[in-house]
Every structure is written in structure tokens, then in C-alpha cells.
């Protein structure tokens, strides 16, 4: 069934009142996801989220870098939160799990590509229907983000965090992009076009994130950040 077919089917033989009534019931599903997420994640302690592509294979160097990030974070006493799926997410959970640390997965139900990985602690796997609820959980319960190469979802999650910090909606926390060769073109554009050409951001906004090349540099940046700043919830 194509996207157009799905849209036609959704509106077939339904009045506007029926459509709006179903919207009202969605509120309870959304509330349930928030309640479940808050109850489980409030207990996990300081954690760092690791983002990246679900499509990254386990023979890719970035997969191994994500494993190493998870391991190093565990050695520093942090738990690891991932999106719960395969690829970079699996690698992050694997690094934490094999090092004996807390391994959390916030899985999203998708029609393709997403299934939870086997390295998540059994009591720390959450399933979501709604991307926006899942993103609230990342923002609220992470003390830092490590971002490895990924696609639109990775950009969505990382740039939302930058925006919330920029606008003062959440407390500042470290955001580290790993893989300079992958990310440098994007952030050169941010500096040249967004800052210098169009003045759509401020010079200080360039300090809201850091580009590094190794897992050790990423974890060291997060550790140094919390040597200077009081650890606090992100709200």
C-alpha cells in the first residue's frame, strides 16, 4: 500500500467527528508512554546517550568506535542509553553490556529496520510509538550525547539537543560528534552559512558541541565537562 493509499484509507468512510475522537484517545497512549518512561528512567542514574545509524554493519570502523565509547563510559561510571536498535545503537549497548555497565534501550516501532538489540538490560528496554516522547526521554535522562555517523534521525536528535541548550530550555550538557571526516562538511556549512553569511546563529553557539576523532577524546570531553559543572537533570 502506497503512502497515498494509506491516506485515502485513513479518511475513508469517517466523519470529521470520528477522526477527532480518535485523536482524543491518542492522548492516553501518549500519556502512558511518558509515565512508563519517567518511572523506569528516573532510577538509572547518570547516563550518556550514544546516537548513530541503524544501518551501520558490525565490520564498519564506526561500529567498533561505538563499542569502545560504551566501554569507556562504563569505566567512568556512566550508564549508556541508545535508541535500542541495530547498528551504532547495538554497538553502544554492546560496549556497556560487556563491560558490566548499565545498558538502556529506547526502541521505536518502525515498519522497517528497527528491532531491539540483545545487549540491552532486560529491565531497561522501553518501546515507543511516538518519536517525540522518545526524544523527551533522551533529553531528560542523558548527561551527555555522543554522536557517531548517522542519517536524518541522528541529525534530528542531536540538533534538537543543541537547540534546547541554545534557547535555555534545558541545562547545558556536552554534545560530542565523533568522526571529523564525516561531520566536518556539515559544521563548516554551519559556520560559513548560518553564522557568517546569514547571521542566523551567534558565535557562542559554535561552542555548544565538539568534534573529535576518537572514542577516548569523546569520553574525556564529557568527563572534563563534569569536573567543572554540577551534575544536574536536564530540565
N, C-alpha and C positions, 0 to 999 in steps of 0.2 A: 504494500500500500504506500503510495507516494505521500509527500507532505500535503499536497493539495487534497488528495483523497481523505486524509485524516481530518483535515479542517472541515471538509464538506460533511463528513460523517459526524463530527462533533456537533454541528449545528442542525443536523437532520432531525426533523420532527420534534424540535424542542422550542418552547416559547422562551421569550426573554426572562420571564419569571422563573422558569425551571433552571435556566442557565445560572441566574444569580443565586438561586437556592443552593445549587451545588457548590458555588463559591463559598457560601457561608459555612458549609460542612468542612471545607478545606481548612478553615481556621483551626478546627480541633486537631487535625492531623499535624499542622504546623506547631501548635502548642505542645503536642505530645513529643515531637522531635526535640523541641527546646528543653522540655522538662527532663527527658531521658538523658540528653547531652549534659545538661548542667549537673544532674545528680551524679553521673559517672565521672565526669572530668574534674569536678571540684576536689576529688580525692587523690589525684595522681601526682601532685607536687610539681616543681619546676620542670618544664619540658621545652624542647626546641622542635619546631616543625621543619621537615625536610620536604621540599617540593621538586617536581621534575616529571618528565614524560612517562606515561604508562606504556609507551611503545619501545622504550629502551631495552635492548636484549642483554642477557647476562654476560655476554662476551664483549660488551661495549666498555671502554675505559671509564665512562661516566657512571656506569653501574657499580664498578669497583670503588670509585670515589665516594659514592653514596653509602656503600657498606662501611667504608672507613670513617665517614662522618658519623654514622650511627655508633660505631665502636668508640670513637674518641669522645663523643658526647657522654656516653655511658661512663667512661672512665673519669669524667669531670663531675659526675653525679646527676646529670640531666636524664630525664626520660626523652624518648623520641616519639613524635607524632608524625604520621604520614597520612596521605589520602586513602590508604588501605588497600590499594590495588596493586597491579603488577609493575614491572619496570623499575624506575627510580624509587617508587614508593616501596616496593618489595625489598629493594636493596637497603633502604634506610632501616626498615623494620628488621631485616636480617642482621645488620650490624649491631643493633641494640640487643636483639634477642640472643644472639650467640655470645655477646659479652655479658649477659646476665642482667641487662638493664630493663627498664620499663619500655614496652613496645606497644604503642597505641595506633589504632587504625580508624580513620573516619571515612568509611566507604560510602560511595554514592551509587545508587542504582541507575545503570545506563543500559540502553538497548544493545550496546556492543562494547567490547574492550575492557570493561571494568568488572572484576571479581576480586574478592578479598584474598590476600596472600596468606600463607601458612605461618608467617613469622610474627603475627600479632598475638599478644597475650589474650587468652580466651575471655577474660573479664574486661578487656579494654578494646573490644571491637564494637563500633557503633555503625548502624546502617541508616542512610539518609535518602529521602526522596528529593529534598529541596537543596539546591546548591547554596542558596543564601543562608539557610540555617547552618549548614556545614561550615561556611566561611566564618560565621559568628563564632563557632567553636574554635577554629584555628586562631582567630584574633584574641579571643578572651583567655585562652588557656595556654598560649605559647609565650615564652620569654625571649624568643628569637626565631628568625627564619633563615634557613639555608636553602638557596635556590639553585638547583642544577638545571642543565638544559632541558627545556620542555616546550610545549606549544601554547595555544591560546589559554588553556586552563591555568597553566603555570604563570603566565603573564597576568591573568585576571587576579589570582590570589596574591601575588607579590605586589602588584601595583595598587591593589586595594589597601594593603597594609601601609604602603608609602603614603597614600592619600590620607588615610586616617591619622597617621602621625603628623603629616604636614598641616592638617587642619585642626590638630589638637583634640581629636575625638577619642584617641587612646593614648596611653603613656608611650613614650619613645622606647623602642627596643631595637636591637641590632638586626639588620637585614643584609645578608651576605650572598652575593651571586658568585657561584663557583664556575670557572671556565672562562677566562678572559677572552680567549679567541672566539667563543660562541657569543658572548654578551657585548663585546666592545663596540660593535657597529651600532647596536641599539642605543647605548648610552652616549656614544659620540653624537648621534642624532638628537638625543635629549638635550645635550649641552649646546650643540650648534643651532638647532632649530627652535626648540622650546624655550631655551634660556636667551641666547644671544640674538637670534633673528626676530622672534615674536614676543619675547619677554613674558611668556606665559607662566613661568616659574621664577623663583628667586634663587640667587647664587647659593644660599644656605641649603636649599633643597637638594643640592648635589651631595651633601654630606649625610643624607638620610639612609644611604646604602653604601656598600663597599663591594668592589670587585676583587676577587682573589683567584689564585690558580690551583690551590691545593686544599684538601680537607683540613690539614693541620692549621693553615692560615685562617680558615673559616672558623674553626672551633676556638682558636686563640683569640680572634677578634671578639667573639661572644664572651669568652672568659674575662678578657680585659675590660669589656664594657661593664660587667657587673662587679669588677673591682672598684669602679668609680661611682656607680649608681646603685641606689637602693632597689633591691628586687621587689617588684610590685605587680599586682594584677593589671591586666591591660583594659581597664575601664575607668 
